[in-house]
Amino acid sequence: MWQGVREHKGWIWIGAGVIALGLYGVVATLQSDDNFGRILAAYGGVFVAGSIAWGMVADGYRPDRFDVIGALFCLAGMAVIMYAPRGH
């Protein structure tokens, strides 16, 4: 959607973005795993770091130290969510 709207790539890009985001929301609601909230939260950490990496590759974005530190915090949080011993 970003490229369609901000970079004026047209309605096809915008429509593809709308469809992708909509499908993401539908797929998330269909998950039957009791721990899906935990999985989704962990995905958020990967999403943040991946977004910065994508910006570097696709747009030539150069993150500053606060971007990198923030992404590392997100990945550390993801590791705690996914791998902390829960005793059950």
Biopython code that builds the backbone (N, CA, C, O; Angstrom):
import numpy as np
from Bio.PDB.StructureBuilder import StructureBuilder

atoms = [
    (1, "MET", "N", (0.825, -1.186, 0.000)),
    (1, "MET", "CA", (0.000, 0.000, 0.000)),
    (1, "MET", "C", (0.873, 1.255, 0.000)),
    (1, "MET", "O", (0.561, 2.242, -0.667)),
    (2, "TRP", "N", (1.960, 1.202, 0.751)),
    (2, "TRP", "CA", (2.841, 2.365, 0.853)),
    (2, "TRP", "C", (3.308, 2.808, -0.530)),
    (2, "TRP", "O", (3.227, 3.986, -0.878)),
    (3, "GLN", "N", (3.791, 1.859, -1.303)),
    (3, "GLN", "CA", (4.299, 2.218, -2.618)),
    (3, "GLN", "C", (3.175, 2.708, -3.525)),
    (3, "GLN", "O", (3.378, 3.629, -4.317)),
    (4, "GLY", "N", (2.015, 2.114, -3.419)),
    (4, "GLY", "CA", (0.896, 2.550, -4.245)),
    (4, "GLY", "C", (0.471, 3.977, -3.947)),
    (4, "GLY", "O", (0.208, 4.756, -4.863)),
    (5, "VAL", "N", (0.403, 4.324, -2.659)),
    (5, "VAL", "CA", (-0.066, 5.655, -2.263)),
    (5, "VAL", "C", (1.063, 6.679, -2.274)),
    (5, "VAL", "O", (0.963, 7.708, -2.942)),
    (6, "ARG", "N", (2.124, 6.404, -1.545)),
    (6, "ARG", "CA", (3.181, 7.392, -1.360)),
    (6, "ARG", "C", (4.109, 7.535, -2.557)),
    (6, "ARG", "O", (4.643, 8.613, -2.818)),
    (7, "GLU", "N", (4.295, 6.440, -3.279)),
    (7, "GLU", "CA", (5.198, 6.482, -4.426)),
    (7, "GLU", "C", (4.439, 6.482, -5.746)),
    (7, "GLU", "O", (5.029, 6.340, -6.818)),
    (8, "HIS", "N", (3.129, 6.641, -5.653)),
    (8, "HIS", "CA", (2.260, 6.805, -6.826)),
    (8, "HIS", "C", (2.421, 5.679, -7.845)),
    (8, "HIS", "O", (2.542, 5.924, -9.046)),
    (9, "LYS", "N", (2.420, 4.431, -7.342)),
    (9, "LYS", "CA", (2.556, 3.298, -8.252)),
    (9, "LYS", "C", (1.207, 2.781, -8.746)),
    (9, "LYS", "O", (1.157, 1.847, -9.546)),
    (10, "GLY", "N", (0.126, 3.374, -8.280)),
    (10, "GLY", "CA", (-1.169, 3.059, -8.860)),
    (10, "GLY", "C", (-2.072, 2.180, -8.018)),
    (10, "GLY", "O", (-1.704, 1.674, -6.958)),
    (11, "TRP", "N", (-3.275, 2.027, -8.552)),
    (11, "TRP", "CA", (-4.329, 1.310, -7.838)),
    (11, "TRP", "C", (-4.065, -0.178, -7.710)),
    (11, "TRP", "O", (-4.549, -0.806, -6.768)),
    (12, "ILE", "N", (-3.316, -0.755, -8.624)),
    (12, "ILE", "CA", (-3.026, -2.189, -8.514)),
    (12, "ILE", "C", (-2.192, -2.454, -7.264)),
    (12, "ILE", "O", (-2.460, -3.408, -6.533)),
    (13, "TRP", "N", (-1.185, -1.622, -7.013)),
    (13, "TRP", "CA", (-0.369, -1.767, -5.803)),
    (13, "TRP", "C", (-1.221, -1.546, -4.552)),
    (13, "TRP", "O", (-1.099, -2.280, -3.571)),
    (14, "ILE", "N", (-2.073, -0.540, -4.597)),
    (14, "ILE", "CA", (-2.935, -0.255, -3.438)),
    (14, "ILE", "C", (-3.874, -1.430, -3.201)),
    (14, "ILE", "O", (-4.023, -1.891, -2.069)),
    (15, "GLY", "N", (-4.508, -1.916, -4.270)),
    (15, "GLY", "CA", (-5.423, -3.048, -4.140)),
    (15, "GLY", "C", (-4.735, -4.294, -3.626)),
    (15, "GLY", "O", (-5.284, -5.011, -2.789)),
    (16, "ALA", "N", (-3.529, -4.559, -4.125)),
    (16, "ALA", "CA", (-2.777, -5.721, -3.649)),
    (16, "ALA", "C", (-2.464, -5.584, -2.158)),
    (16, "ALA", "O", (-2.523, -6.563, -1.415)),
    (17, "GLY", "N", (-2.132, -4.371, -1.727)),
    (17, "GLY", "CA", (-1.859, -4.137, -0.301)),
    (17, "GLY", "C", (-3.090, -4.342, 0.555)),
    (17, "GLY", "O", (-3.013, -4.934, 1.631)),
    (18, "VAL", "N", (-4.226, -3.854, 0.081)),
    (18, "VAL", "CA", (-5.483, -4.035, 0.820)),
    (18, "VAL", "C", (-5.812, -5.522, 0.941)),
    (18, "VAL", "O", (-6.190, -5.996, 2.011)),
    (19, "ILE", "N", (-5.665, -6.241, -0.150)),
    (19, "ILE", "CA", (-5.954, -7.685, -0.130)),
    (19, "ILE", "C", (-4.995, -8.418, 0.814)),
    (19, "ILE", "O", (-5.419, -9.264, 1.602)),
    (20, "ALA", "N", (-3.706, -8.091, 0.728)),
    (20, "ALA", "CA", (-2.731, -8.765, 1.584)),
    (20, "ALA", "C", (-3.004, -8.511, 3.061)),
    (20, "ALA", "O", (-2.963, -9.436, 3.874)),
    (21, "LEU", "N", (-3.284, -7.258, 3.407)),
    (21, "LEU", "CA", (-3.575, -6.952, 4.816)),
    (21, "LEU", "C", (-4.872, -7.602, 5.272)),
    (21, "LEU", "O", (-4.966, -8.086, 6.400)),
    (22, "GLY", "N", (-5.859, -7.614, 4.405)),
    (22, "GLY", "CA", (-7.129, -8.263, 4.745)),
    (22, "GLY", "C", (-6.962, -9.756, 4.957)),
    (22, "GLY", "O", (-7.490, -10.310, 5.921)),
    (23, "LEU", "N", (-6.231, -10.412, 4.064)),
    (23, "LEU", "CA", (-5.994, -11.847, 4.218)),
    (23, "LEU", "C", (-5.207, -12.152, 5.488)),
    (23, "LEU", "O", (-5.462, -13.151, 6.161)),
    (24, "TYR", "N", (-4.263, -11.296, 5.806)),
    (24, "TYR", "CA", (-3.497, -11.481, 7.041)),
    (24, "TYR", "C", (-4.434, -11.470, 8.256)),
    (24, "TYR", "O", (-4.308, -12.305, 9.151)),
    (25, "GLY", "N", (-5.360, -10.532, 8.277)),
    (25, "GLY", "CA", (-6.308, -10.464, 9.381)),
    (25, "GLY", "C", (-7.210, -11.678, 9.451)),
    (25, "GLY", "O", (-7.499, -12.173, 10.540)),
    (26, "VAL", "N", (-7.657, -12.164, 8.312)),
    (26, "VAL", "CA", (-8.529, -13.348, 8.276)),
    (26, "VAL", "C", (-7.759, -14.579, 8.743)),
    (26, "VAL", "O", (-8.255, -15.341, 9.573)),
    (27, "VAL", "N", (-6.562, -14.779, 8.220)),
    (27, "VAL", "CA", (-5.763, -15.940, 8.605)),
    (27, "VAL", "C", (-5.495, -15.933, 10.111)),
    (27, "VAL", "O", (-5.559, -16.981, 10.754)),
    (28, "ALA", "N", (-5.199, -14.778, 10.669)),
    (28, "ALA", "CA", (-4.933, -14.691, 12.109)),
    (28, "ALA", "C", (-6.146, -15.112, 12.928)),
    (28, "ALA", "O", (-5.995, -15.776, 13.954)),
    (29, "THR", "N", (-7.342, -14.739, 12.494)),
    (29, "THR", "CA", (-8.534, -15.089, 13.271)),
    (29, "THR", "C", (-8.901, -16.560, 13.155)),
    (29, "THR", "O", (-9.660, -17.061, 13.985)),
    (30, "LEU", "N", (-8.398, -17.260, 12.168)),
    (30, "LEU", "CA", (-8.732, -18.672, 11.963)),
    (30, "LEU", "C", (-7.813, -19.625, 12.717)),
    (30, "LEU", "O", (-8.016, -20.838, 12.665)),
    (31, "GLN", "N", (-6.832, -19.115, 13.401)),
    (31, "GLN", "CA", (-5.889, -19.977, 14.108)),
    (31, "GLN", "C", (-6.558, -20.582, 15.338)),
    (31, "GLN", "O", (-7.184, -19.882, 16.135)),
    (32, "SER", "N", (-6.411, -21.891, 15.473)),
    (32, "SER", "CA", (-7.060, -22.579, 16.596)),
    (32, "SER", "C", (-6.109, -22.840, 17.763)),
    (32, "SER", "O", (-6.548, -23.298, 18.818)),
    (33, "ASP", "N", (-4.857, -22.567, 17.601)),
    (33, "ASP", "CA", (-3.869, -22.812, 18.644)),
    (33, "ASP", "C", (-4.135, -21.907, 19.841)),
    (33, "ASP", "O", (-4.298, -20.697, 19.684)),
    (34, "ASP", "N", (-4.180, -22.491, 21.031)),
    (34, "ASP", "CA", (-4.409, -21.711, 22.256)),
    (34, "ASP", "C", (-3.298, -20.698, 22.508)),
    (34, "ASP", "O", (-3.506, -19.706, 23.207)),
    (35, "ASN", "N", (-2.134, -20.940, 21.948)),
    (35, "ASN", "CA", (-1.000, -20.042, 22.141)),
    (35, "ASN", "C", (-0.820, -19.077, 20.978)),
    (35, "ASN", "O", (0.244, -18.476, 20.834)),
    (36, "PHE", "N", (-1.845, -18.921, 20.149)),
    (36, "PHE", "CA", (-1.669, -18.080, 18.970)),
    (36, "PHE", "C", (-1.364, -16.636, 19.353)),
    (36, "PHE", "O", (-0.610, -15.969, 18.645)),
    (37, "GLY", "N", (-1.918, -16.138, 20.436)),
    (37, "GLY", "CA", (-1.595, -14.778, 20.878)),
    (37, "GLY", "C", (-0.113, -14.620, 21.139)),
    (37, "GLY", "O", (0.476, -13.590, 20.810)),
    (38, "ARG", "N", (0.484, -15.626, 21.722)),
    (38, "ARG", "CA", (1.923, -15.619, 21.987)),
    (38, "ARG", "C", (2.698, -15.667, 20.668)),
    (38, "ARG", "O", (3.687, -14.955, 20.493)),
    (39, "ILE", "N", (2.244, -16.501, 19.757)),
    (39, "ILE", "CA", (2.893, -16.609, 18.451)),
    (39, "ILE", "C", (2.793, -15.282, 17.704)),
    (39, "ILE", "O", (3.768, -14.838, 17.098)),
    (40, "LEU", "N", (1.636, -14.655, 17.742)),
    (40, "LEU", "CA", (1.439, -13.383, 17.059)),
    (40, "LEU", "C", (2.308, -12.282, 17.673)),
    (40, "LEU", "O", (2.859, -11.446, 16.956)),
    (41, "ALA", "N", (2.425, -12.287, 18.997)),
    (41, "ALA", "CA", (3.283, -11.299, 19.659)),
    (41, "ALA", "C", (4.745, -11.507, 19.250)),
    (41, "ALA", "O", (5.471, -10.542, 19.009)),
    (42, "ALA", "N", (5.163, -12.755, 19.174)),
    (42, "ALA", "CA", (6.529, -13.041, 18.754)),
    (42, "ALA", "C", (6.743, -12.624, 17.303)),
    (42, "ALA", "O", (7.803, -12.105, 16.952)),
    (43, "TYR", "N", (5.752, -12.849, 16.474)),
    (43, "TYR", "CA", (5.844, -12.421, 15.078)),
    (43, "TYR", "C", (6.053, -10.914, 14.994)),
    (43, "TYR", "O", (6.763, -10.431, 14.112)),
    (44, "GLY", "N", (5.437, -10.173, 15.908)),
    (44, "GLY", "CA", (5.599, -8.726, 15.915)),
    (44, "GLY", "C", (7.048, -8.312, 16.051)),
    (44, "GLY", "O", (7.487, -7.371, 15.390)),
    (45, "GLY", "N", (7.804, -9.004, 16.904)),
    (45, "GLY", "CA", (9.222, -8.694, 17.065)),
    (45, "GLY", "C", (9.998, -8.933, 15.789)),
    (45, "GLY", "O", (10.849, -8.129, 15.409)),
    (46, "VAL", "N", (9.702, -10.041, 15.128)),
    (46, "VAL", "CA", (10.362, -10.352, 13.864)),
    (46, "VAL", "C", (9.934, -9.350, 12.796)),
    (46, "VAL", "O", (10.742, -8.956, 11.955)),
    (47, "PHE", "N", (8.673, -8.937, 12.826)),
    (47, "PHE", "CA", (8.158, -7.986, 11.851)),
    (47, "PHE", "C", (8.895, -6.650, 11.944)),
    (47, "PHE", "O", (9.238, -6.059, 10.921)),
    (48, "VAL", "N", (9.139, -6.177, 13.159)),
    (48, "VAL", "CA", (9.840, -4.904, 13.336)),
    (48, "VAL", "C", (11.241, -4.986, 12.734)),
    (48, "VAL", "O", (11.630, -4.128, 11.942)),
    (49, "ALA", "N", (11.989, -6.006, 13.105)),
    (49, "ALA", "CA", (13.350, -6.153, 12.588)),
    (49, "ALA", "C", (13.331, -6.382, 11.070)),
    (49, "ALA", "O", (14.161, -5.836, 10.343)),
    (50, "GLY", "N", (12.390, -7.180, 10.612)),
    (50, "GLY", "CA", (12.283, -7.437, 9.178)),
    (50, "GLY", "C", (11.916, -6.202, 8.386)),
    (50, "GLY", "O", (12.370, -6.027, 7.255)),
    (51, "SER", "N", (11.097, -5.346, 8.969)),
    (51, "SER", "CA", (10.717, -4.103, 8.287)),
    (51, "SER", "C", (11.916, -3.193, 8.093)),
    (51, "SER", "O", (12.067, -2.568, 7.044)),
    (52, "ILE", "N", (12.759, -3.122, 9.095)),
    (52, "ILE", "CA", (13.967, -2.312, 8.968)),
    (52, "ILE", "C", (14.881, -2.917, 7.906)),
    (52, "ILE", "O", (15.443, -2.195, 7.083)),
    (53, "ALA", "N", (15.028, -4.239, 7.924)),
    (53, "ALA", "CA", (15.870, -4.897, 6.919)),
    (53, "ALA", "C", (15.298, -4.694, 5.514)),
    (53, "ALA", "O", (16.049, -4.432, 4.575)),
    (54, "TRP", "N", (13.981, -4.812, 5.366)),
    (54, "TRP", "CA", (13.344, -4.606, 4.070)),
    (54, "TRP", "C", (13.584, -3.172, 3.581)),
    (54, "TRP", "O", (13.881, -2.956, 2.406)),
    (55, "GLY", "N", (13.457, -2.213, 4.470)),
    (55, "GLY", "CA", (13.716, -0.832, 4.092)),
    (55, "GLY", "C", (15.138, -0.633, 3.617)),
    (55, "GLY", "O", (15.384, 0.145, 2.695)),
    (56, "MET", "N", (16.080, -1.330, 4.238)),
    (56, "MET", "CA", (17.473, -1.237, 3.822)),
    (56, "MET", "C", (17.668, -1.811, 2.422)),
    (56, "MET", "O", (18.361, -1.223, 1.593)),
    (57, "VAL", "N", (17.052, -2.962, 2.168)),
    (57, "VAL", "CA", (17.229, -3.642, 0.883)),
    (57, "VAL", "C", (16.441, -2.951, -0.228)),
    (57, "VAL", "O", (16.978, -2.685, -1.303)),
    (58, "ALA", "N", (15.181, -2.667, 0.033)),
    (58, "ALA", "CA", (14.286, -2.187, -1.022)),
    (58, "ALA", "C", (14.357, -0.679, -1.243)),
    (58, "ALA", "O", (14.193, -0.209, -2.369)),
    (59, "ASP", "N", (14.599, 0.075, -0.183)),
    (59, "ASP", "CA", (14.519, 1.533, -0.293)),
    (59, "ASP", "C", (15.831, 2.260, -0.010)),
    (59, "ASP", "O", (15.886, 3.488, -0.079)),
    (60, "GLY", "N", (16.886, 1.510, 0.307)),
    (60, "GLY", "CA", (18.148, 2.156, 0.614)),
    (60, "GLY", "C", (18.160, 2.872, 1.959)),
    (60, "GLY", "O", (19.005, 3.734, 2.201)),
    (61, "TYR", "N", (17.217, 2.512, 2.838)),
    (61, "TYR", "CA", (17.124, 3.118, 4.171)),
    (61, "TYR", "C", (18.334, 2.719, 5.006)),
    (61, "TYR", "O", (18.767, 1.568, 4.971)),
    (62, "ARG", "N", (18.865, 3.652, 5.738)),
    (62, "ARG", "CA", (19.984, 3.382, 6.632)),
    (62, "ARG", "C", (19.538, 3.643, 8.064)),
    (62, "ARG", "O", (19.366, 4.795, 8.461)),
    (63, "PRO", "N", (19.348, 2.576, 8.844)),
    (63, "PRO", "CA", (18.886, 2.765, 10.220)),
    (63, "PRO", "C", (19.960, 3.415, 11.078)),
    (63, "PRO", "O", (21.154, 3.197, 10.874)),
    (64, "ASP", "N", (19.512, 4.223, 12.047)),
    (64, "ASP", "CA", (20.476, 4.776, 13.004)),
    (64, "ASP", "C", (20.573, 3.823, 14.188)),
    (64, "ASP", "O", (19.923, 2.778, 14.210)),
    (65, "ARG", "N", (21.373, 4.185, 15.152)),
    (65, "ARG", "CA", (21.600, 3.271, 16.279)),
    (65, "ARG", "C", (20.330, 3.015, 17.073)),
    (65, "ARG", "O", (20.175, 1.939, 17.650)),
    (66, "PHE", "N", (19.415, 3.986, 17.117)),
    (66, "PHE", "CA", (18.179, 3.789, 17.867)),
    (66, "PHE", "C", (17.238, 2.829, 17.150)),
    (66, "PHE", "O", (16.509, 2.079, 17.799)),
    (67, "ASP", "N", (17.247, 2.844, 15.829)),
    (67, "ASP", "CA", (16.489, 1.855, 15.068)),
    (67, "ASP", "C", (17.005, 0.452, 15.376)),
    (67, "ASP", "O", (16.230, -0.471, 15.624)),
    (68, "VAL", "N", (18.319, 0.314, 15.353)),
    (68, "VAL", "CA", (18.935, -0.991, 15.595)),
    (68, "VAL", "C", (18.672, -1.448, 17.031)),
    (68, "VAL", "O", (18.312, -2.603, 17.259)),
    (69, "ILE", "N", (18.851, -0.554, 17.989)),
    (69, "ILE", "CA", (18.597, -0.907, 19.397)),
    (69, "ILE", "C", (17.136, -1.293, 19.594)),
    (69, "ILE", "O", (16.839, -2.279, 20.269)),
    (70, "GLY", "N", (16.226, -0.526, 19.010)),
    (70, "GLY", "CA", (14.803, -0.849, 19.132)),
    (70, "GLY", "C", (14.472, -2.202, 18.541)),
    (70, "GLY", "O", (13.712, -2.971, 19.130)),
    (71, "ALA", "N", (15.039, -2.503, 17.370)),
    (71, "ALA", "CA", (14.803, -3.806, 16.747)),
    (71, "ALA", "C", (15.358, -4.936, 17.612)),
    (71, "ALA", "O", (14.737, -5.991, 17.742)),
    (72, "LEU", "N", (16.537, -4.704, 18.204)),
    (72, "LEU", "CA", (17.108, -5.723, 19.079)),
    (72, "LEU", "C", (16.252, -5.947, 20.323)),
    (72, "LEU", "O", (16.112, -7.080, 20.784)),
    (73, "PHE", "N", (15.681, -4.874, 20.867)),
    (73, "PHE", "CA", (14.752, -5.025, 21.992)),
    (73, "PHE", "C", (13.553, -5.874, 21.577)),
    (73, "PHE", "O", (13.121, -6.756, 22.319)),
    (74, "CYS", "N", (13.029, -5.606, 20.402)),
    (74, "CYS", "CA", (11.882, -6.380, 19.915)),
    (74, "CYS", "C", (12.233, -7.853, 19.758)),
    (74, "CYS", "O", (11.448, -8.724, 20.133)),
    (75, "LEU", "N", (13.406, -8.133, 19.209)),
    (75, "LEU", "CA", (13.828, -9.527, 19.047)),
    (75, "LEU", "C", (14.084, -10.189, 20.401)),
    (75, "LEU", "O", (13.787, -11.370, 20.579)),
    (76, "ALA", "N", (14.631, -9.438, 21.349)),
    (76, "ALA", "CA", (14.828, -9.987, 22.690)),
    (76, "ALA", "C", (13.484, -10.289, 23.337)),
    (76, "ALA", "O", (13.322, -11.325, 23.981)),
    (77, "GLY", "N", (12.519, -9.386, 23.170)),
    (77, "GLY", "CA", (11.176, -9.640, 23.690)),
    (77, "GLY", "C", (10.552, -10.862, 23.054)),
    (77, "GLY", "O", (9.900, -11.656, 23.733)),
    (78, "MET", "N", (10.747, -11.021, 21.755)),
    (78, "MET", "CA", (10.244, -12.190, 21.057)),
    (78, "MET", "C", (10.860, -13.461, 21.630)),
    (78, "MET", "O", (10.162, -14.458, 21.817)),
    (79, "ALA", "N", (12.150, -13.436, 21.909)),
    (79, "ALA", "CA", (12.814, -14.609, 22.474)),
    (79, "ALA", "C", (12.258, -14.949, 23.853)),
    (79, "ALA", "O", (12.072, -16.124, 24.170)),
    (80, "VAL", "N", (11.991, -13.941, 24.670)),
    (80, "VAL", "CA", (11.415, -14.185, 25.994)),
    (80, "VAL", "C", (10.021, -14.799, 25.854)),
    (80, "VAL", "O", (9.695, -15.774, 26.531)),
    (81, "ILE", "N", (9.210, -14.227, 24.979)),
    (81, "ILE", "CA", (7.851, -14.736, 24.783)),
    (81, "ILE", "C", (7.873, -16.189, 24.315)),
    (81, "ILE", "O", (7.097, -17.011, 24.803)),
    (82, "MET", "N", (8.747, -16.504, 23.383)),
    (82, "MET", "CA", (8.736, -17.833, 22.781)),
    (82, "MET", "C", (9.451, -18.896, 23.621)),
    (82, "MET", "O", (9.031, -20.053, 23.633)),
    (83, "TYR", "N", (10.520, -18.520, 24.318)),
    (83, "TYR", "CA", (11.377, -19.545, 24.907)),
    (83, "TYR", "C", (11.458, -19.539, 26.425)),
    (83, "TYR", "O", (12.194, -20.338, 27.005)),
    (84, "ALA", "N", (10.712, -18.649, 27.082)),
    (84, "ALA", "CA", (10.741, -18.647, 28.554)),
    (84, "ALA", "C", (10.111, -19.940, 29.087)),
    (84, "ALA", "O", (9.086, -20.391, 28.576)),
    (85, "PRO", "N", (10.723, -20.527, 30.108)),
    (85, "PRO", "CA", (10.129, -21.744, 30.691)),
    (85, "PRO", "C", (8.817, -21.380, 31.392)),
    (85, "PRO", "O", (8.755, -20.407, 32.143)),
    (86, "ARG", "N", (7.795, -22.154, 31.145)),
    (86, "ARG", "CA", (6.470, -21.839, 31.672)),
    (86, "ARG", "C", (5.980, -22.852, 32.705)),
    (86, "ARG", "O", (5.013, -22.576, 33.415)),
    (87, "GLY", "N", (6.597, -23.971, 32.804)),
    (87, "GLY", "CA", (6.256, -24.933, 33.848)),
    (87, "GLY", "C", (4.878, -25.581, 33.716)),
    (87, "GLY", "O", (4.230, -25.870, 34.722)),
    (88, "HIS", "N", (4.434, -25.809, 32.490)),
    (88, "HIS", "CA", (3.167, -26.533, 32.340)),
    (88, "HIS", "C", (3.254, -27.584, 31.289)),
    (88, "HIS", "O", (2.275, -28.287, 31.035)),
]
sb = StructureBuilder()
sb.init_structure("model")
sb.init_model(0)
sb.init_chain("A")
sb.init_seg("    ")
for serial, (resi, resn, name, xyz) in enumerate(atoms, 1):
    if name == "N":
        sb.init_residue(resn, " ", resi, " ")
    sb.init_atom(name, np.array(xyz, "f"), 0.0, 1.0, " ", f" {name:<3s}", serial, name[0])
structure = sb.get_structure()
